[in-house]
């Protein structure tokens, strides 16, 4: 697929206006406001949802996965 035109999209970025505009441009579509029927169901910090948060936090800190410890 080296010669195939592509772009990288991360799930966490899909709702960010700047990334949406990049995707529309990549697809050759005119900029426009997009809406979604999907809503965020977890509104509290991850630390309040994960029972062993301190253990998870300690394990991931300093690794490439540390970025996932922080809510966006």
Residue pairs with C-beta under 8 A, 6 or more apart in sequence:
7 22
7 23
7 26
9 19
9 23
12 72
13 19
14 20
15 36
20 34
21 31
24 30
24 31
24 32
25 31
42 49
45 71
46 53
46 69
46 71
47 53
47 57
50 56
56 69
57 69
60 66
60 68
60 69
61 69
